Amino acid sequence: MLPARHKGPTTGVPAISPQPANPQGGARTRAHLARITTGVCAALLATACTSSGGTDTLSRPSARAEKVTAPPPDKGPLCDGDKDGSPGIGGIRILRGGTARLGGTAVAYTEARADGRSRTAVLAEGETPLDRHEGRHLTVAPRQEITVKGHSYTVRQICAYRVVLTPKNPADAAPSPSPTARETARGRDDRGWPDTVDGRWRLRWHVPHTQFGADGISVVVSDIQGRPDRADIAVASRRDGEDASYHDARVGDTLEIADRLWRVAAIGTGNMDAPEGSREFAAGYVDLRSME
């Protein structure tokens, strides 16, 4: 029997196929997306919720048990298109489950697809989760040209964890991480964030890891499931293009958090079948190892 699934704040946007919304399910959809929005803000914790979340309300994590069938593993490749695997790659980055601003509107990386030889990604336009659910969806491939609100971009790279776009007009370019910015990102260890031991960063279930200040990055494991071991990891940030929602991350997966690449080194499921608060209950954890 699969272990019970404990759900915390859900962040980002669920995988959305490019199909029109069902009008008869509108009320249910709106209620569901409202809960998603609340989860995005909960992940921010002490930081402010941004406009892409659509609300300023913060909620505390709560546990809810349910059983979920494991999705099939990603077939790969990890990345397609540009072969530069550095987080400092030029262009506008949209992390998995997160958003970035293109042509004055928010665009989310909602779904990753791979067939063992190539990758595509589904991008959704809209300022709120509901807008993105009901709005325009684009299935993109490497080196494809797309237009968003009259602004043109080339898909430079598609990875399981991000999409990188290069604008045709240099004026539309987002600031790429400069050497100074990257040194600052690495130097977060020196300032106590993230707290790593020999390059390993342990994230415990429902325990937020927050870097205060201008970036306002907050990372939390919102869900852990076993057989196979996997976890949902939510990242919220005040910086455009740094929020993400990594669903069903497994050992060996690559994630991008705070301008750095991390590999999922271990997932501990604990004993989360036991009643929360009992002596038998043990929260799970995720270990990330820096790839730099």
C-alpha positions as CSV (number, residue, x, y, z in Angstrom):
1,M,0.0,0.0,0.0
2,L,1.3,3.4,-0.8
3,P,2.1,5.7,2.1
4,A,-0.4,8.5,2.7
5,R,0.3,11.7,0.8
6,H,0.6,14.8,3.0
7,K,-0.2,17.9,1.2
8,G,1.0,21.4,2.2
9,P,0.7,24.6,0.2
10,T,0.6,23.9,-3.5
11,T,2.4,26.4,-5.7
12,G,2.7,27.4,-9.3
13,V,0.3,26.1,-12.0
14,P,-0.7,22.5,-12.6
15,A,0.2,21.0,-15.9
16,I,-2.3,22.4,-18.4
17,S,-3.0,20.9,-21.8
18,P,-3.7,23.5,-24.5
19,Q,-7.5,22.9,-24.5
20,P,-10.3,25.4,-23.8
21,A,-11.7,25.5,-20.4
22,N,-15.0,23.6,-19.7
23,P,-17.6,26.2,-19.0
24,Q,-19.6,23.8,-16.9
25,G,-16.7,23.4,-14.6
26,G,-16.0,27.1,-14.3
27,A,-17.0,27.4,-10.6
28,R,-15.0,24.3,-9.6
29,T,-12.0,25.6,-11.6
30,R,-12.1,29.0,-10.0
31,A,-12.2,27.5,-6.5
32,H,-9.3,25.2,-7.3
33,L,-7.2,27.9,-8.7
34,A,-8.0,30.1,-5.7
35,R,-6.5,27.4,-3.5
36,I,-3.4,27.3,-5.7
37,T,-3.0,31.0,-5.4
38,T,-3.2,30.9,-1.6
39,G,-0.5,28.2,-1.7
40,V,1.8,30.4,-3.8
41,C,1.6,33.1,-1.2
42,A,2.1,30.7,1.7
43,A,5.4,29.6,0.2
44,L,6.5,33.3,0.4
45,L,5.9,33.3,4.1
46,A,7.6,36.4,5.5
47,T,7.9,37.9,2.0
48,A,5.2,39.8,0.1
49,C,3.0,38.0,-2.4
50,T,3.6,39.3,-5.9
51,S,0.9,40.4,-8.4
52,S,1.3,37.1,-10.4
53,G,-0.2,35.3,-7.3
54,G,-3.2,37.5,-7.4
55,T,-3.7,38.0,-3.6
56,D,-1.9,39.3,-0.6
57,T,-3.3,36.7,1.8
58,L,-0.9,34.3,3.5
59,S,-2.0,31.0,4.8
60,R,-0.3,28.5,7.1
61,P,0.7,25.0,5.8
62,S,-1.8,22.3,6.6
63,A,-1.6,18.5,6.2
64,R,-4.1,16.5,4.2
65,A,-3.7,12.8,3.4
66,E,-4.4,11.4,0.0
67,K,-3.0,8.7,-2.3
68,V,-1.7,9.7,-5.7
69,T,-0.5,7.4,-8.4
70,A,3.1,8.1,-9.4
71,P,3.5,9.7,-12.9
72,P,5.8,8.0,-15.3
73,P,9.4,9.2,-15.1
74,D,10.7,11.8,-17.4
75,K,12.1,10.2,-20.6
76,G,14.7,12.9,-21.2
77,P,16.9,14.3,-22.4
78,L,17.5,16.7,-19.5
79,C,17.9,19.7,-21.9
80,D,17.3,20.3,-25.6
81,G,18.6,23.2,-27.7
82,D,21.5,25.3,-26.4
83,K,24.0,22.9,-24.7
84,D,25.2,25.5,-22.1
85,G,24.0,24.0,-18.8
86,S,25.1,27.0,-16.6
87,P,22.5,28.9,-14.6
88,G,24.2,32.1,-16.0
89,I,23.0,31.2,-19.5
90,G,21.9,34.4,-21.4
91,G,18.2,35.1,-22.1
92,I,15.0,35.2,-20.2
93,R,14.5,32.1,-18.0
94,I,11.1,30.6,-17.0
95,L,11.5,28.0,-14.3
96,R,9.3,24.9,-14.2
97,G,6.0,25.9,-12.7
98,G,7.1,29.5,-12.4
99,T,6.5,32.7,-14.4
100,A,8.5,35.5,-16.2
101,R,7.3,38.6,-17.8
102,L,7.3,38.7,-21.6
103,G,5.8,41.5,-23.6
104,G,4.4,43.0,-20.5
105,T,2.5,39.9,-19.4
106,A,3.2,36.9,-17.2
107,V,4.1,33.7,-19.0
108,A,4.3,30.4,-17.1
109,Y,6.1,27.1,-17.9
110,T,3.2,24.8,-17.1
111,E,4.1,21.5,-18.7
112,A,7.3,19.6,-19.7
113,R,7.2,16.9,-22.5
114,A,10.0,14.6,-23.6
115,D,10.1,11.5,-25.8
116,G,13.7,10.3,-25.1
117,R,15.2,12.3,-28.0
118,S,13.8,15.8,-27.8
119,R,11.9,18.1,-25.5
120,T,9.0,20.5,-25.8
121,A,7.3,22.8,-23.3
122,V,3.9,24.3,-22.8
123,L,3.8,28.0,-22.0
124,A,0.7,29.8,-20.8
125,E,0.0,33.5,-20.8
126,G,-1.9,35.3,-18.0
127,E,-1.4,37.4,-14.9
128,T,-3.2,34.9,-12.5
129,P,-3.5,31.1,-12.4
130,L,-7.1,31.4,-13.7
131,D,-6.0,33.6,-16.6
132,R,-3.3,31.1,-17.5
133,H,-5.7,28.2,-17.3
134,E,-8.2,29.9,-19.6
135,G,-5.8,31.9,-21.8
136,R,-3.4,31.3,-24.6
137,H,-1.2,28.2,-24.5
138,L,1.9,27.6,-26.7
139,T,3.7,24.3,-27.2
140,V,7.2,25.3,-28.1
141,A,10.3,23.5,-29.3
142,P,14.0,24.6,-29.3
143,R,14.9,27.3,-31.9
144,Q,11.2,28.0,-32.5
145,E,10.2,31.7,-32.7
146,I,7.2,32.9,-30.8
147,T,5.4,36.2,-30.4
148,V,3.9,37.4,-27.1
149,K,1.9,40.7,-27.1
150,G,3.7,41.8,-30.3
151,H,7.2,40.9,-28.9
152,S,9.2,38.2,-30.6
153,Y,11.4,35.6,-28.9
154,T,13.5,32.6,-29.9
155,V,13.3,29.5,-27.8
156,R,17.0,28.9,-27.0
157,Q,16.8,26.0,-24.6
158,I,14.2,23.7,-23.0
159,C,15.2,21.7,-19.9
160,A,13.1,19.7,-17.5
161,Y,13.5,22.5,-15.0
162,R,13.5,25.7,-17.2
163,V,12.9,27.3,-20.6
164,V,15.3,30.0,-21.9
165,L,14.1,32.6,-24.5
166,T,16.2,35.2,-26.4
167,P,14.3,38.3,-27.4
168,K,14.6,39.6,-31.0
169,N,14.6,43.2,-29.7
170,P,17.5,43.8,-27.2
171,A,15.3,46.2,-25.4
172,D,13.1,43.3,-24.3
173,A,15.9,41.4,-22.7
174,A,15.8,40.7,-19.0
175,P,18.9,41.4,-17.0
176,S,21.0,38.1,-17.2
177,P,22.9,37.1,-14.1
178,S,26.2,39.1,-14.2
179,P,29.4,37.7,-12.8
180,T,28.9,39.9,-9.7
181,A,25.3,38.5,-9.3
182,R,26.5,34.9,-9.7
183,E,29.3,35.5,-7.1
184,T,26.6,36.9,-4.8
185,A,24.5,33.9,-5.4
186,R,27.3,31.6,-4.5
187,G,28.1,33.8,-1.5
188,R,24.7,33.2,0.0
189,D,26.4,30.3,1.7
190,D,28.7,32.7,3.5
191,R,25.8,34.8,4.7
192,G,24.0,31.7,6.0
193,W,21.6,31.1,3.2
194,P,21.2,28.5,2.0
195,D,22.5,26.5,4.9
196,T,24.6,23.8,3.3
197,V,27.0,21.1,4.7
198,D,29.6,20.0,2.2
199,G,27.5,21.3,-0.6
200,R,24.3,19.5,0.6
201,W,21.2,21.5,1.4
202,R,18.5,19.7,3.5
203,L,14.9,20.7,3.1
204,R,12.5,19.4,5.7
205,W,8.8,18.9,5.0
206,H,6.9,22.1,5.7
207,V,9.9,23.9,7.1
208,P,10.5,27.0,5.0
209,H,14.0,28.1,4.0
210,T,13.8,31.9,3.5
211,Q,16.4,34.4,2.3
212,F,15.2,37.8,3.4
213,G,16.1,41.0,1.7
214,A,15.7,42.3,-1.9
215,D,15.4,38.8,-3.4
216,G,12.9,37.5,-0.8
217,I,13.4,33.9,-1.9
218,S,11.5,31.2,0.1
219,V,11.8,27.4,-0.5
220,V,9.6,24.8,1.1
221,V,8.9,21.0,0.6
222,S,5.1,20.9,0.4
223,D,4.6,17.2,-0.3
224,I,6.5,13.9,-0.1
225,Q,5.4,10.6,-1.5
226,G,6.9,7.2,-1.6
227,R,7.1,4.2,-4.0
228,P,8.9,5.7,-5.8
229,D,10.2,8.4,-3.5
230,R,9.4,11.9,-4.8
231,A,8.6,15.4,-3.5
232,D,7.0,18.7,-4.4
233,I,9.3,21.7,-3.9
234,A,7.9,25.3,-4.1
235,V,10.1,28.3,-4.7
236,A,8.8,31.9,-4.4
237,S,10.8,35.0,-5.1
238,R,10.4,38.7,-5.6
239,R,12.8,38.5,-8.5
240,D,11.2,37.9,-11.9
241,G,11.9,34.5,-13.3
242,E,13.0,32.9,-10.0
243,D,9.8,31.4,-8.7
244,A,9.2,27.7,-9.5
245,S,7.1,24.7,-8.6
246,Y,8.9,21.4,-9.0
247,H,6.3,18.6,-8.8
248,D,7.3,14.9,-8.3
249,A,11.0,15.7,-8.1
250,R,13.0,12.4,-7.8
251,V,16.5,11.4,-6.8
252,G,18.8,12.5,-9.6
253,D,16.6,15.3,-10.9
254,T,18.1,18.7,-11.6
255,L,16.5,21.9,-10.2
256,E,17.4,25.5,-10.5
257,I,17.0,27.6,-7.3
258,A,18.5,31.0,-6.5
259,D,20.6,31.2,-9.7
260,R,22.2,27.8,-9.0
261,L,21.7,24.2,-10.2
262,W,21.0,21.5,-7.6
263,R,20.7,17.8,-7.9
264,V,18.2,15.9,-5.8
265,A,20.6,13.7,-3.8
266,A,18.2,11.9,-1.4
267,I,14.5,11.9,-0.4
268,G,13.5,10.6,3.1
269,T,9.8,9.8,3.4
270,G,9.9,9.6,7.2
271,N,6.9,8.0,8.8
272,M,4.1,10.2,7.5
273,D,1.4,7.5,7.7
274,A,1.3,8.0,11.4
275,P,-1.0,10.7,12.8
276,E,0.7,14.1,12.7
277,G,1.8,15.1,16.2
278,S,2.0,11.5,17.4
279,R,5.3,9.9,18.6
280,E,5.4,7.7,15.6
281,F,5.1,10.5,13.1
282,A,8.4,11.5,11.4
283,A,8.5,14.3,8.8
284,G,10.3,13.6,5.5
285,Y,13.1,15.6,3.9
286,V,14.8,16.3,0.6
287,D,18.6,16.7,0.3
288,L,19.8,18.9,-2.6
289,R,23.5,18.9,-3.7
290,S,25.0,21.9,-5.4
291,M,26.3,21.2,-8.9
292,E,28.7,24.2,-8.8
